[in-house]
Amino acid sequence: MRPVAQLIIAFTASSVILTGCGADKTVKTATGGNNVSHSGADPAQTGGTSTSTDRIAKGSSEQNGADSAQTGETARTGVIPSKTLEAAMSHIAKTLEPPPFQLITASADTTDKVIPSSTDKPIAEFWQARGEPGEFGGTFNVGSFGQGPKTFNKWASADAESDGIGQLMYEDLLAPDPWTGVYYPKLAKSFSVSPDKKEITFILRKGLKWSDGHPLTADDVVFTFDTIVRKGYGNSSYRDVLSVNGKFPDVIKVNDLTVKFRTTVPFAPILNGLRVAIAPKHILEPITRKPIAEFSKFWDVNTDPSKLVVSGPFKVSRYLPAQRVEMTRNPLYAMVDRHGRRLPYLDKFNVVIVPDQNTEILKFYGNEIDFLDIRSVRGSDAATMKKREAEGGYKMYNLGPDDGTMFLMFNMNKRKDAKGKYYVDPIKQKWFESKSFRQAISHAINRKAIISNVLRGVGLPLYTAESPASIYFDQNLEGYPQDLELAADLLQTDGFRRKGEWLYDKDGHQVEFTLITNAGNTTRDGVCVMIVNELKKLGIKANYQPIDFNIMIDKVENSLEWQAVVMGLTGDKLEPYNGANIWKSDGRLHLFNQRLAGPDGKVAVKDPLDFEEVIDKCFDRGATTFEPSQRRKWFDMYQQIAYEKLPFIYLYSTLDITAMKNKVGNYMPTPLGIWYTPKGSLHNIEEIYIKKAVH
């Protein structure tokens, strides 16, 4: 068993301080070398690691260690300043040497859980788990607050809940190693990058099968990228992070087991962008002959689970809306343990849907849930949970700073819908597009009070587009400290005037808008209440309205009828280009000024703001250079623009804290191995097992 980052908590009267934390367990990204071999790819050369798209985070454990840059308490909180993060990662990596993956050829005499065969010829090439051999059987329960997934269509998902279910059902060609960040093949047996860095070749494992027994081949890979991704079916964010200078890679089938991807220029984040779940062509191709809108409706939550065809460790077997998602093991999953036994160990994986975080934690205490992920343990809960660790039969883990960000955002969209109606009232839109207005709002927010009062000291203020966990985090951007006098001056300069209790614009309109966030998230609820109270001091009337998470997502992504929102996005610790779908003006999550895709699935940008054009250039240039200092130059520039223009008013980032029942074996969380709800830190869910006896 490899070392994991256990949580050590020192208690004070009203807050919790994290010490000896997982930040010092972060591992390095390998560097050096110009080529990529089958054993893995250097993210410094090919584009880093983490999810293929930024995801809207439903989350909630919005708690972090104190801001080490401001307090100088790195040793006490375990939060590593960004400038020293790479050195710390390199140092710690020496103590984490996970066993290598092995290619196993399964045959007739392969033991338990492997498909029987009447011949001695090899039947499949598997990849091997790293954990200790476990025990088969049992049910593993995780919690999820809200209304549940919006779809079972992995490629159409845009919310973390639906995407998390999809991660359990579908595999990618490759994945980042959860200990080192170096890429290793999954559905692929090997991959290599050409010397000019314009071509990458994947060779698939022999004998791969979909859960219905149909072969998984290069045809599925080409269909996934050339049809679903390139043509914008479902979530076009996948296309955003694979396109450079507006061009999508060529996808070429060489033979049934070999696929090439070819770009017109060197593309540093190519491996990161290729982390897309491979789709079953024999099932989905007929749907792609219909209008794009039909694809998003396919495999919705009302689908008969028996119709789902998967490649991952689990498959949905039953869905009870607002209650739970029940999943069962896929007997054809192509992964084995050290004894050659086909994984996963678990018979069932259940996602228990709860109305709020309080209920989720109570169910954890009551043994109805086995695991609390990185979005479930709030700062207000951590101290109490630590005290109950022994009697509760669980352990807590701190995995260091999260890569996600929490922010307040205004809708700057000045366009009209198909019926000619403005998405945003032009009067309010004029306020929202004013840089001075947004800067005044940022100066009105007391981030330190949010950390202290809502997060109970377990958080760090955030002012930039990159999380402090990112190796690209720009520490030269000092922040927007609360200054109500400066905020009032900015508003006055912009023509706003105070009349009695309330603020009015230069045309005499009262400054009033609706602020939304997702209901059931007590942390965000507390944050919104504090923001409303601070804005009232400036005479601004913000009407707070918590709404269902899925309704909120529909507003910010589709109907575009919203005014202000507090929400979060997941990020990437190693690859800033992963945010292209957020920051590029044609991105599918360019939320503050969202443009809807046309019938062809593409977003046409006819009215870019000045700073949008510059940020587009930063991302394009940052993607086409492999030289680290040049990449940093472009991604520093985008952060500086975002810092000044404030399309997102950043609030805080989190520490990733989890809790796992002692009866669960092979739980090996790492800072780089975090997958979002419902996987949480279960990067190795295939080898998680329930112990027959707990000592």
C-alpha positions in Angstrom: 0.0 0.0 0.0 1.4 3.4 -1.0 1.4 6.3 1.4 -1.7 8.5 1.3 -2.3 12.0 2.6 -4.0 11.6 5.9 -5.7 14.6 7.4 -4.4 16.0 10.7 -6.5 18.7 12.3 -5.7 21.1 15.1 -8.8 22.4 16.8 -9.7 26.0 17.8 -12.8 27.3 19.3 -14.5 28.2 16.1 -12.4 27.0 13.2 -10.3 24.2 12.0 -6.7 24.3 10.9 -5.2 21.7 8.6 -1.7 20.5 9.2 0.6 17.9 7.8 -1.7 18.1 4.8 -1.8 16.5 1.4 -0.3 19.5 -0.3 3.1 18.0 0.7 2.0 14.7 -0.8 1.6 16.2 -4.3 3.8 14.4 -6.8 5.9 15.7 -9.6 5.3 16.0 -13.3 8.1 14.2 -15.2 10.2 16.4 -17.4 12.6 16.1 -20.2 12.6 14.2 -23.5 11.1 15.0 -26.9 9.3 11.8 -27.7 6.5 9.9 -26.1 6.6 6.1 -25.7 4.0 3.5 -24.8 5.0 3.7 -21.2 3.6 7.2 -20.7 3.8 10.7 -21.9 5.4 13.7 -20.2 2.7 16.3 -19.5 5.3 19.0 -19.6 5.9 18.1 -23.2 2.4 17.1 -24.3 0.0 19.1 -22.3 -0.5 18.0 -18.8 -3.2 16.0 -17.1 -6.8 16.0 -15.6 -10.2 16.0 -17.1 -10.7 16.7 -20.8 -13.0 19.6 -20.1 -13.7 22.0 -17.3 -16.9 20.9 -15.6 -19.4 22.9 -13.7 -18.8 22.0 -10.1 -21.8 21.3 -8.0 -19.5 20.9 -5.1 -19.5 22.0 -1.6 -16.6 21.2 0.6 -15.6 24.7 -0.2 -12.8 24.8 2.3 -9.2 25.3 2.1 -6.0 26.0 4.1 -5.1 29.6 4.9 -3.6 31.6 2.1 0.1 30.8 2.5 1.1 33.7 0.3 -0.6 36.1 2.7 -0.1 34.5 6.1 3.3 32.8 5.7 1.9 29.7 7.4 2.9 27.1 4.8 4.2 24.7 7.4 1.1 25.0 9.5 -1.5 24.7 6.8 0.4 22.5 4.3 -0.5 24.8 1.4 2.5 25.1 -0.9 3.0 28.5 -2.5 2.8 28.2 -6.3 6.3 29.4 -7.0 7.7 26.4 -5.0 5.0 23.8 -6.0 7.1 22.2 -8.8 10.1 21.8 -6.4 7.9 20.3 -3.7 6.3 18.0 -6.2 9.7 16.8 -7.4 10.9 16.2 -3.8 7.8 14.2 -2.8 7.8 12.1 -5.9 10.9 10.3 -4.8 8.9 8.7 -2.0 6.0 7.6 -4.2 7.0 4.8 -6.5 3.9 3.0 -7.6 4.4 -0.4 -9.3 4.3 -0.2 -13.0 1.4 -1.2 -15.2 1.8 -4.5 -16.9 0.2 -5.9 -20.1 -1.4 -9.2 -19.4 -2.7 -11.5 -22.1 -5.6 -13.4 -20.7 -6.2 -17.0 -21.8 -8.4 -20.0 -20.9 -6.6 -20.7 -17.7 -6.8 -17.2 -16.3 -8.4 -17.3 -12.9 -11.7 -16.1 -11.5 -13.7 -13.4 -13.2 -12.0 -13.7 -16.6 -14.2 -14.8 -19.6 -13.8 -18.6 -20.1 -12.6 -19.9 -23.4 -12.5 -23.2 -25.1 -9.1 -22.6 -26.6 -5.7 -21.8 -25.3 -5.3 -18.9 -27.6 -5.2 -15.4 -26.0 -8.6 -13.8 -25.9 -7.7 -10.2 -24.7 -5.0 -7.9 -23.6 -5.7 -6.4 -20.2 -4.2 -3.6 -18.2 -3.3 -4.5 -14.6 -4.4 -2.8 -11.4 -1.7 -1.7 -8.9 -3.4 -2.3 -5.5 -3.2 -5.3 -3.3 -5.4 -8.2 -4.4 -8.9 -7.6 -3.0 -12.1 -9.5 -2.4 -15.0 -9.9 -4.9 -18.5 -8.9 -4.1 -20.2 -6.3 -2.0 -21.9 -2.9 -2.6 -20.2 0.5 -2.3 -22.4 3.5 -1.7 -21.5 7.2 -2.3 -23.6 10.2 -1.7 -24.6 13.0 -4.1 -26.8 16.0 -3.1 -29.2 17.5 -5.5 -31.6 16.0 -8.0 -29.3 13.5 -9.6 -27.9 13.2 -13.2 -29.4 15.0 -16.1 -28.4 12.4 -18.7 -26.7 9.0 -19.1 -25.2 10.2 -22.4 -21.6 10.8 -21.4 -20.8 12.9 -24.5 -23.8 15.2 -24.0 -23.1 15.8 -20.3 -22.1 19.2 -19.1 -22.7 18.9 -15.3 -20.4 17.1 -12.9 -23.0 14.6 -11.8 -23.8 13.2 -15.2 -20.2 13.3 -16.2 -19.2 11.3 -13.1 -21.7 8.6 -13.9 -20.3 8.5 -17.4 -16.7 8.1 -16.0 -17.8 4.9 -14.4 -19.3 3.6 -17.6 -16.8 4.6 -20.3 -13.0 4.5 -20.8 -10.6 6.7 -22.6 -7.6 5.8 -24.8 -5.2 7.0 -22.1 -5.1 8.6 -18.7 -2.7 10.5 -16.5 -1.0 8.5 -13.8 -2.5 9.5 -10.5 0.9 9.5 -8.8 3.1 11.2 -11.4 0.9 12.9 -13.9 2.6 11.0 -16.7 0.2 9.6 -19.3 -0.3 5.8 -19.6 -2.4 3.8 -22.1 -5.8 2.4 -21.1 -7.9 1.2 -24.1 -4.8 1.8 -26.0 -1.9 -0.6 -25.6 0.6 2.0 -26.6 1.0 5.4 -28.1 3.8 7.5 -29.6 4.3 11.0 -30.7 6.2 11.9 -33.9 9.5 13.9 -33.6 7.8 17.0 -35.1 5.0 16.7 -32.5 2.3 16.9 -35.2 1.2 13.2 -35.2 0.3 10.8 -32.4 -0.4 7.1 -33.0 -2.4 4.8 -30.8 -2.5 1.0 -30.9 -5.5 -0.5 -29.2 -5.4 -3.6 -27.1 -6.6 -6.8 -28.8 -9.8 -8.4 -27.8 -11.5 -5.4 -26.2 -15.3 -5.7 -26.1 -18.3 -3.5 -25.3 -20.6 -4.8 -22.6 -22.9 -6.3 -25.3 -20.0 -8.4 -26.6 -19.4 -6.2 -29.7 -15.7 -5.6 -30.5 -14.2 -2.3 -29.5 -12.0 -1.2 -32.4 -10.4 1.7 -34.2 -13.8 2.4 -35.9 -15.2 3.4 -32.4 -12.2 5.7 -31.9 -12.6 7.4 -35.3 -16.3 7.7 -34.8 -15.9 9.3 -31.4 -13.5 12.0 -32.5 -14.5 12.5 -36.2 -18.2 12.6 -35.6 -19.2 13.2 -32.0 -16.4 15.6 -31.1 -15.6 17.3 -34.4 -19.2 17.9 -35.4 -20.2 19.1 -32.0 -22.7 16.4 -30.9 -23.5 16.8 -27.2 -21.0 18.7 -25.2 -18.9 20.8 -27.7 -16.4 21.5 -24.9 -14.5 18.4 -26.1 -14.0 20.1 -29.4 -12.9 23.3 -27.8 -9.9 21.7 -26.0 -8.8 19.8 -29.1 -9.0 22.6 -31.6 -6.0 24.9 -32.2 -6.3 28.1 -34.4 -9.8 26.9 -35.2 -8.6 23.6 -36.7 -9.5 20.1 -35.4 -7.0 17.3 -35.8 -7.3 14.8 -38.6 -8.3 11.4 -37.4 -7.0 8.5 -39.5 -7.8 4.8 -39.2 -4.7 2.7 -40.1 -6.2 -0.7 -39.3 -8.7 -2.2 -36.8 -6.3 -1.5 -33.9 -4.4 1.6 -35.0 -5.5 5.2 -35.2 -3.5 8.4 -35.9 -4.2 11.9 -34.9 -2.6 14.6 -37.0 -2.4 18.4 -36.4 -1.3 21.2 -38.7 1.0 22.6 -36.0 2.6 21.2 -32.8 -0.1 21.2 -30.2 1.1 20.9 -26.6 -2.2 19.9 -24.9 -3.0 17.1 -27.4 -2.9 14.2 -24.9 -5.0 16.2 -22.5 -7.6 16.9 -25.2 -7.6 13.2 -26.3 -9.0 12.2 -22.9 -12.4 11.6 -24.3 -14.6 8.5 -23.6 -14.7 6.3 -26.6 -18.3 5.8 -27.9 -19.9 2.6 -29.3 -20.3 3.4 -33.0 -22.6 0.5 -33.6 -25.1 2.0 -31.1 -24.7 5.8 -31.6 -24.0 6.2 -35.3 -27.7 6.1 -36.3 -28.4 9.0 -33.9 -25.7 11.1 -35.5 -27.5 10.9 -38.8 -30.3 13.0 -37.2 -30.2 16.7 -36.2 -27.7 17.4 -33.5 -30.4 18.2 -30.9 -31.6 14.6 -31.1 -28.2 13.3 -29.9 -28.6 15.1 -26.5 -31.9 13.4 -26.0 -30.5 9.9 -26.6 -29.8 7.9 -23.4 -31.5 10.4 -21.2 -32.3 9.5 -17.6 -35.6 7.8 -18.7 -33.7 5.3 -20.9 -34.2 1.6 -20.1 -30.8 0.8 -18.5 -30.6 -2.5 -20.4 -30.1 -0.4 -23.6 -26.9 1.1 -22.3 -23.7 -0.3 -23.8 -20.5 0.5 -21.9 -16.7 -0.1 -21.8 -16.1 0.9 -18.2 -16.2 -1.0 -14.9 -19.9 -0.3 -14.1 -23.2 0.1 -15.9 -26.4 1.7 -14.7 -28.9 -1.1 -13.8 -31.6 1.0 -12.2 -32.4 4.7 -11.7 -34.9 5.9 -9.1 -35.2 9.7 -9.7 -34.2 11.8 -6.7 -33.3 8.6 -4.8 -30.4 6.7 -6.2 -28.5 5.5 -9.3 -27.8 1.7 -9.0 -24.9 0.4 -11.0 -23.6 -3.2 -11.5 -20.2 -4.5 -12.6 -19.4 -4.9 -16.2 -18.2 -8.5 -16.7 -16.3 -7.6 -19.9 -14.2 -4.8 -18.4 -10.6 -5.1 -19.6 -8.7 -4.7 -16.3 -7.3 -7.4 -14.0 -5.7 -7.6 -10.6 -2.2 -9.0 -9.9 -3.6 -12.5 -10.0 -5.1 -12.0 -13.5 -8.7 -11.8 -12.1 -11.0 -9.6 -14.0 -12.1 -6.4 -12.2 -13.9 -4.6 -10.7 -14.1 -6.3 -7.4 -17.4 -4.7 -6.4 -20.7 -6.2 -7.5 -22.6 -2.9 -7.1 -21.9 0.8 -7.0 -24.7 3.0 -5.8 -25.0 6.8 -6.0 -27.4 7.8 -3.2 -29.1 11.2 -4.0 -29.7 13.4 -1.0 -31.3 16.8 -0.7 -28.4 18.6 1.0 -25.0 18.2 2.6 -26.3 17.8 6.1 -28.4 14.8 5.0 -25.4 13.3 3.2 -23.2 13.5 6.3 -25.9 12.0 8.5 -26.2 9.1 6.1 -22.4 8.7 6.3 -22.6 8.6 10.1 -25.4 6.1 9.8 -23.5 3.8 7.5 -25.9 4.3 4.6 -23.0 5.9 2.7 -19.4 4.6 2.7 -17.6 7.7 1.3 -17.7 11.5 1.4 -15.9 13.0 -1.6 -14.1 16.2 -2.1 -17.3 18.2 -2.5 -19.0 16.8 0.6 -16.8 17.7 3.7 -17.3 21.4 4.5 -15.0 23.4 6.7 -17.8 23.6 9.3 -17.9 19.7 9.4 -14.2 18.9 9.4 -13.4 19.4 13.1 -16.4 17.5 14.3 -15.8 14.7 11.9 -12.1 14.4 12.9 -13.2 14.0 16.5 -15.6 11.1 15.6 -13.1 9.3 13.4 -12.3 6.4 15.7 -15.9 5.7 16.8 -17.3 6.3 13.4 -15.0 3.7 11.7 -13.6 6.0 9.1 -10.5 8.0 8.2 -10.2 11.5 6.8 -7.8 12.6 4.1 -6.5 15.9 2.9 -5.4 16.0 -0.7 -4.2 19.6 -0.8 -5.4 22.6 -2.8 -8.2 21.9 -5.2 -7.8 22.8 -8.9 -11.3 24.3 -9.0 -12.5 27.9 -8.6 -15.5 29.5 -7.0 -16.7 32.9 -8.4 -19.5 35.5 -8.8 -20.4 36.2 -12.4 -22.6 38.7 -14.2 -24.3 38.0 -17.5 -22.6 40.4 -20.0 -24.6 39.1 -23.0 -26.1 41.9 -25.1 -27.6 39.6 -27.7 -31.3 38.5 -28.4 -32.9 35.1 -28.4 -34.6 33.6 -31.5 -37.8 35.5 -30.7 -36.0 38.9 -30.6 -36.0 39.2 -26.8 -32.9 40.3 -25.0 -31.3 37.6 -22.8 -30.6 40.3 -20.3 -32.5 43.5 -19.6 -30.4 46.1 -21.5 -30.5 48.4 -18.5 -28.9 45.8 -16.3 -26.6 44.5 -19.0 -25.1 48.0 -19.3 -24.1 47.8 -15.6 -22.8 44.3 -15.9 -20.5 45.1 -18.9 -18.9 48.0 -17.0 -15.4 47.1 -15.8 -15.7 49.7 -13.0 -19.0 48.2 -11.8 -17.4 44.7 -11.6 -14.3 46.0 -9.9 -16.5 47.8 -7.3 -18.3 44.6 -6.6 -15.0 42.7 -6.1 -13.8 45.4 -3.7 -17.1 45.1 -1.8 -16.7 41.4 -1.1 -15.0 40.4 2.2 -13.3 37.2 1.2 -11.5 36.8 4.5 -14.8 37.0 6.3 -16.2 34.3 4.0 -13.3 32.1 4.8 -13.6 32.7 8.5 -17.4 32.7 8.9 -18.6 30.3 6.2 -15.7 28.0 5.7 -14.6 28.1 9.3 -11.0 29.0 8.4 -10.5 26.1 6.0 -10.2 28.1 2.8 -8.0 30.5 0.9 -9.1 33.7 -0.9 -8.9 33.6 -4.7 -8.5 36.5 -7.1 -7.1 34.9 -10.3 -8.4 32.5 -13.0 -6.0 29.7 -12.0 -6.2 28.0 -8.7 -3.2 28.1 -6.3 -2.9 24.4 -7.0 -1.9 25.2 -10.6 1.8 25.3 -11.5 0.7 28.3 -13.7 -0.8 30.3 -10.8 0.4 33.9 -11.1 1.3 35.0 -7.6 2.2 38.5 -8.8 -1.5 39.3 -8.9 -2.1 40.7 -5.4 -5.9 40.6 -5.2 -8.9 42.9 -4.5 -9.0 43.5 -0.8 -12.3 44.7 0.6 -12.5 48.4 0.4 -16.0 49.8 0.5 -14.8 53.4 0.1 -12.9 52.5 -3.1 -15.9 50.6 -4.4 -18.1 53.6 -3.9 -15.7 55.8 -5.7 -15.5 53.4 -8.7 -19.3 53.4 -8.9 -19.5 57.2 -8.6 -16.9 57.6 -11.4 -19.1 55.3 -13.5 -22.1 57.6 -13.0 -23.9 55.8 -10.2 -25.4 57.9 -7.4 -26.7 57.1 -3.9 -30.2 58.3 -3.1 -31.0 57.4 0.4 -30.7 53.7 1.1 -30.3 52.6 -2.6 -28.0 53.1 -5.6 -29.2 54.4 -9.0 -27.5 54.6 -12.4 -27.0 57.9 -14.3 -30.4 57.4 -16.0 -32.2 57.1 -12.7 -32.7 53.3 -12.6 -32.3 51.6 -9.3 -29.4 49.0 -9.2 -31.2 45.8 -8.5 -30.6 42.3 -9.8 -31.3 38.6 -9.0 -28.4 36.5 -7.7 -28.7 32.7 -8.0 -26.8 29.6 -6.9 -27.7 25.9 -6.5 -30.1 25.1 -3.7 -29.0 22.6 -1.1 -25.4 23.8 -1.0 -25.2 25.3 2.5 -21.7 26.7 1.9 -22.7 28.6 -1.3 -25.9 29.7 0.5 -23.8 31.3 3.2 -21.5 32.9 0.7 -24.5 34.5 -1.2 -26.0 35.8 2.0 -22.7 37.5 2.9 -22.4 39.0 -0.6 -25.9 40.3 -0.5 -25.3 42.0 2.8 -22.0 43.6 1.6 -23.6 44.9 -1.6 -26.4 46.5 0.4 -23.7 48.7 2.1 -23.2 50.2 -1.4 -26.9 50.6 -1.9 -27.0 47.7 -4.4 -30.1 45.4 -4.0 -29.3 41.8 -4.8 -32.3 39.5 -4.6 -30.9 36.1 -3.6 -32.7 33.1 -5.2 -31.3 29.6 -4.7 -32.6 27.2 -7.4 -32.2 23.6 -8.5 -28.8 22.8 -9.8 -30.0 21.4 -13.2 -32.2 24.5 -13.7 -29.2 26.7 -12.9 -27.1 24.9 -15.5 -29.8 25.3 -18.1 -29.9 29.0 -17.5 -26.2 29.7 -17.8 -25.6 27.3 -20.7 -28.8 27.2 -22.8 -31.6 29.7 -22.1 -29.0 32.3 -21.1 -31.7 34.0 -19.0 -29.9 34.9 -15.8 -28.4 38.0 -14.2 -25.8 37.0 -11.6 -24.7 33.7 -10.2 -22.3 32.2 -7.7 -21.0 28.9 -8.9 -17.8 26.9 -9.5 -15.8 25.3 -12.3 -13.3 22.5 -12.1 -9.8 23.1 -13.3 -6.4 21.5 -14.0 -3.3 21.6 -11.9 -0.9 21.1 -14.8 -2.6 22.2 -18.1 -4.2 25.7 -18.3 -5.4 25.0 -21.9 -7.9 22.8 -20.3 -9.8 26.0 -19.7 -10.1 26.9 -23.4 -13.8 26.0 -23.5 -14.3 28.6 -20.8 -12.0 31.4 -21.9 -12.0 31.3 -25.7 -14.8 33.4 -27.2 -16.3 30.5 -29.0 -16.1 28.2 -26.0 -19.1 26.2 -24.9 -18.6 27.3 -21.3 -17.8 31.0 -22.1 -20.5 31.7 -19.5 -20.2 35.4 -18.9 -20.8 36.2 -22.6 -22.1 32.9 -23.9 -22.8 32.4 -27.6 -25.0 29.5 -28.6 -23.9 27.0 -31.2 -25.6 26.9 -34.5 -27.3 23.9 -36.2 -23.8 22.7 -37.2 -22.7 22.6 -33.6 -20.2 25.5 -34.1 -20.2 28.8 -32.3 -19.9 31.9 -34.5 -18.2 34.9 -32.9 -19.3 38.1 -34.6 -19.1 40.5 -31.8 -16.0 39.8 -29.7 -15.0 42.1 -26.9 -11.5 43.6 -27.1 -10.2 41.5 -24.2 -11.9 38.3 -25.6 -9.8 38.6 -28.7 -6.6 39.0 -26.7 -7.4 36.0 -24.5 -8.2 33.9 -27.6 -4.7 34.7 -28.9 -3.1 33.8 -25.5 -4.7 30.4 -25.6 -3.8 29.7 -29.2 -0.2 30.7 -28.7 0.1 28.9 -25.4 -1.1 25.7 -27.1 1.3 25.8 -30.0 4.6 26.3 -28.1 6.3 23.5 -26.1 8.9 25.8 -24.5 7.9 26.2 -20.8 8.8 29.8 -20.4 6.9 30.8 -23.5 3.9 28.9 -22.4 4.0 30.6 -19.1 4.2 34.0 -20.8 1.0 33.5 -22.7 -0.9 32.0 -19.8 0.3 34.7 -17.4 -1.0 37.2 -19.9 -4.5 35.7 -19.9 -4.5 35.7 -16.1 -3.5 39.3 -16.0 -6.3 40.3 -18.4 -8.9 38.3 -16.4 -7.6 39.9 -13.2 -8.1 43.4 -14.6 -11.3 42.9 -16.6 -13.0 40.6 -14.0 -15.5 38.7 -16.2 -15.4 36.3 -13.3 -15.1 37.7 -9.8 -13.2 35.0 -8.0 -14.0 34.3 -4.4 -12.0 31.3 -3.0 -10.6 27.9 -3.8 -10.8 24.7 -1.7 -8.8 22.0 0.0 -9.8 18.5 -1.1 -10.9 16.6 2.0 -12.4 13.1 1.9 -13.7 10.6 4.4 -13.7 6.8 3.8 -15.1 3.9 5.9 -12.5 1.5 7.2 -14.3 -1.4 5.7 -13.2 -0.3 2.2 -10.0 -1.6 0.9 -7.5 -0.2 -1.7 -8.5 3.4 -1.2 -5.4 5.2 -2.4 -6.2 8.9 -3.0 -3.6 11.2 -4.5 -3.7 14.9 -5.3 -3.5 14.2 -9.1 -5.9 11.3 -9.0 -9.1 13.3 -8.2 -12.1 12.7 -10.4 -15.2 14.6 -9.8 -18.6 13.5 -8.4 -19.5 10.7 -8.0 -16.0 9.3 -8.3 -14.4 11.9 -6.1 -10.9 10.6 -5.4 -11.8 7.1 -6.5 -9.4 7.1 -9.4 -8.9 3.4 -8.9 -12.5 2.4 -8.4 -11.9 -0.8 -10.2 -9.8 -2.2 -7.4 -11.8 -0.7 -4.5 -13.3 -3.6 -2.5 -15.3 -4.3 0.7 -13.4 -6.1 3.3 -15.0 -9.3 4.6 -13.8 -8.5 8.1 -12.5 -5.2 9.5 -9.9 -5.4 12.3 
